[in-house]
């Protein structure tokens, strides 16, 4: 759980300077979340960015020619520092590590790059990059920041950042080669939502034939329970093993749970609620109209931001 966030009275800051920060908040949170894979840590980084913006004072804030660039640099540095620390902690994580999920709905304003970079699968790929490569790739390729800003965030020259971006771009492309086809609707209506609903019904009913109709032959199931909840310690691959696991998991679910098909991280999935609290979040990636990856998150520390 994150530390309590310090609050600054908004009346202590000129309304124009509050507006300048609020205009950037969603973008800064999106950047920090993609860097960290944790909404809790992302919001902490953005809050600390607000504190630093406040501490500049009225004269200091008025002297900032480009508040967007200043805030991006500040929050980017804070997120990068947190990422370096988090990566060391994740080396001791129990079982597979998946990012904290967030509920999403279609946003026509999002670019293709922004939408794809939010998916659980994409964030998992980013975990294989070093902290600086990840920051450079996100800033340059996803958020289209100029290399002068990228260099200021990571403390490297612009040329070094271009080289890092090229390496990261190549690694991401290799990891995502043959990747899942985008559903185009975030899994909340039409598109893949019926596929997810059919998957849910087959699991609950123990319908092996039903699962065969919706799962790819080479489907992979990844479960993240951390040290708190029992979950498969390694990915489970192949239809037979994955189907048995999913049916057995459904059989062991206690009474009183309510599943709901929802958009998860810009893709398709579902939330299983217990008295209004998220007990399980499941995201899927689809390839050729079948589910190719199932990502199950049951670590309660990662589900605190998922609200009905």
N, C-alpha and C positions, 0 to 999 in steps of 0.2 A: 504494500500500500504506500502511496506517495505521501510525502510530508505535507502538513497543512500549508496551503498556499497563502503567502502574505497578501493582504489586500491594501490597495491605495485608494483613498476616497477620490471619486471622480471629480468632485468639486475642487480638488487641489490642483487640477490640470485644466488649462484653458480648453473650452469646448472644441476649438479648431484642432488642437493637438490630440484630444481624445478621438475626434472623428478621423484624424489621419491614421491613428493606430487601429481603430475599429474597421476601417476600410481594408486593412491588410490582415486582420485576424484570421479569417477563414483560410486564406492562402498560406499564411505562416503555419497554422495548425496542420494543414495538408502536407506541407513540406516536412515539418518535424515528425509527423506520424509516419510518412514514407521512409524517413531516415531511421526512425527508431523502432517501428513496428509495434509501438505501444502508445495508445491514446493518452493514458495516464501521464507518461513521461513527456509526450508532445505538449499536452496542456500545461505541464509544469514549465517547460522550456519557453512557451509563449508567455506565460505569466511572468517569468523572470525577465523576458524581453520588455514587457510592459513596465516592470519595476525600473529597469535601466532607462527606458524612455522617460519615465517620470523624474528620475534622479538627474537627468540632464538640466532640469530647470527650464523656466520659460525662455530665457535668453539662449540657452544651448539648443533647445528644440527649434527655436526660430532660425537659428543659424544653419540647421540641416537643410541643404538644398534639395535632397531627394529622400524624403522619409521612407519610402518603400525600400530603397537600396540599403539605407541604414538599418532598418528593422530586419530585412532579410539577412544581412551580414551578421547582426547581433544574434538573432534566433538560430541562424545556421551554425554559428560557432558554438552556441550553447548545446544544440542538438548533437553536434559532432563530438563534443566533450562527453556527453552522456552516452553516445554510441560506443566510444572507445571503452568506457567502463562497462557497459552492458555486454559487449562481446566477450569480455573476460568472464563475466558471470555466466553467460550462456554455454561456455565450455563445460561447466559443471551441471548443466541443466539435466534433469532426469527425463530420459526419453526424448522423442522428437520435439523440437521447438517450433511453434507456429505463432504468428503475430496475434495481437489482440484484435478480435473481429469488431467491425462496426456495421451497423445497419445502414443501408443506402437505398435510394430510389433513383429512377432515371433523371438525369440532369442534362438537357440538350445543350447547355452551355459548356459542358466538359468536352475537352478535346479527346481524341482517341488515345493519345499518350497518357493524359491524366486518368482516364477511365481504366486503362489496362494496368497502369502502375499502382492501382489501389487493390487489385485482386490478391487473394491469399497466395496464389501460386507465384505471382510476380514478386511479392514481398519476400517470399521464401528464396527465390533466386537472388534477390539483392543481399540476402544474408551471406552469400558466398563471396561477396566483394569485401575488400578491406574498407575501413571507415572512410578514408579519404576518397577512394574510388567511388564509393556509394554516394557520398555527398556531391562529388563533381558530376557524376552521371545524372543525378536527380536535378541538380541546379541547372546544368547546361542543356540536357536533352529533354527533360520532362517539363521543367518550369521556364525554360528558355531565358535564363538569366545570362547577361553578358559575362564574358570571361573575366572582366575586371572585378565583378562582384564575386564570381566563383573563387578567384584568386584570393580575395580579401577574406572569404570565409575559411578556406583551408590553409592559408598561409603559404601558398606556393606561387611561383611565377605563372603568368598566363600561359606561357608555352608548356610548362610542366602540367598545367591543368588540361590543356588540349591533348597532351599525350595520355594523361590518365583517363580522360573521357573516351579516347579512342580504344584504350585497352578494356575499359568497362563495357563500352558498347559492343565490342567483339565478344566478350565473355557472356554478356546477357543474351546476345543473339544466338550464341552456341547453345546456351542453356534452354532457350525458348524455341529452338528449332523443332519444327513439328509440334508446336505448342497447341493448346486447345483453341478451337474456334470460338470467337466471341459470340455470345448469345444476342447481343444488340439491344436487350431490354432490361438488363440487370436482374433478370429472373423474377421480376415481380408481377408481370402480367404477360400473357401470350408467350411466345418464344419458348424458353426452357422451363417455365413455371409448371406446365403440365407434366413434363418429364420428371421434375423433382417430386411432384405430387404422386405420380405413379411409383417412383422409387420408394417414397415413404410408405405407401400402401403395401407394397410388396414386402418391405422389411417387417412391418407390423403384423402382416398376415402369414409371414413365413413362406411366402410364395416364391419358390426358387425359379420357376418359369417366368414369373413376372420380373424378377431381378435380371434374368437373362435377356429380357427384352430391352432393358434400360441401361445395363452396365456393359462397358467395353470388355472384350476378352482379357485385355491386359490392364484392367482397372487396378489402381493403387489406393489403399486406404491408409491415411496417416492420422494418428490419434495423439493429442497433446493433453495430458493430465498433470504434467509436472510431478512434483513430489507429494501433491495433496490428494490426487484422485487416481485410482488404478486405471491404467490404459495400456494398450499395446506398446511395448518399448521399442518396437521397430516397425517400419512400414510393412503392410501386408499386400502382396502383389498377386495378381492373377484372379480370374473370376471365381474359381472354386473356393479358394481360401478366403477371399474377400466376402463372398456371399455368406459363407458359414459364419464368419465373424459378425457381419451386420445383422443377420437373423438372430444370432445368440445375444447380441447386445440389445436388440429390440425386446426379446423375451425377458431379459433381466430388468427392464425398466420398471420402476415402481408405479403403482397406481397414482392417479391424480396429476399426471403430466399432460400438457396440452401442446402438441406440435403445430407449427404454423410455417407455411412457406413464405420466405422473406428474401429480399435482396441483401446479400452479404458482400461487403467490400466491392461493390460495383458488379458483382456476379450473382450466381444463383445459389440458393441454400435454404435453410430452415432454422428456426429457433424452437427449442423445446422448453416450455415455460413450466415452472412450479410456483403456483400462487403468485403469478406476476413477475417472478424472478427468473432470469435465464439460467437454466441448468445445463443445457447443451446448445452449442451452436455448430452447425454443420454447413460447410461450403462445398460446392462441387465445381469441377471444370468439365466442360463438354467438348467432345471431339466427334465429328461426323454423327451428330444426333444421338450420341450415347455418352453416359457419364464415364469419364476416363480417370478422374481423381476425386476422392472423397476426403475432405479434411475435417476432422472432428475435434472440437475444442471443448474440454470439460474442466480445465483448470479454473476454479472459481475466481482466482485473482485476475484472470484475463477477461472475465465476463461482466465486470462491474459496470462497464459503460453501456452494456446492452440493455436497453429499457423498452418496455412495451409501449 
